[in-house]
Amino acid sequence: MQTENLGDYIRQLREQAEMPLRKLAALLDIDQSTLSKLERGERPVNRQMLPIIAKTFNVDEKDLIIKFMSKQVAYQLVDEKYAKDILTAAEQEIKYLTKKNGEK
């Protein structure tokens, strides 16, 4: 997966669809200047926007969520000395919780 900024990706989708900034901003219920800042990476993308973006541009919502969440995790761990170990432990914890919740 590419590590491009989620805002850059959204801009690419919008431009490929030849959609004006104002139209996507209206769909997301935000103003044009906010969308412009999102696309430039100056403001964070809101998680609730992802389904709208996926539907609007007919892209896989899963890919958008992965881009969004991986950036969140990366920012949390970027300065951690044991980042890779933390990710490994988190993966094990997710497996445990998934199994535990599935048994309920």
C-alpha positions, 0 to 999 in steps of 0.5 A: 500500500502506498503511504500517501497522505489521505488528503492527497488521495481524496484530492486525486479521487476528486480531480479524476472525477472532475468534481469541483471542490465545492461539490465534495465539500457540500456532500461532506457537509463542510466548507470548501476551505476546510476540504482544501485544508484536508486535501493539503494535510493541514487538517485531519480527515474525520472518520465519519467522512470515509463512507461518503467518500467511498460511495461518492467515488466508488472506491473500497471503504476498507482501503480508506479505513486502512489508510486512515487508521494506519496513519493514526497508529503511526503517529501514536508510535512514531517516537516509540523505541519499541514501535514494532514490538508494540505493533506485534503485541497489539496484533496478538491482543486483537486476535485475543479480543476477536476470539473472546468476543466471538465466543460470547 
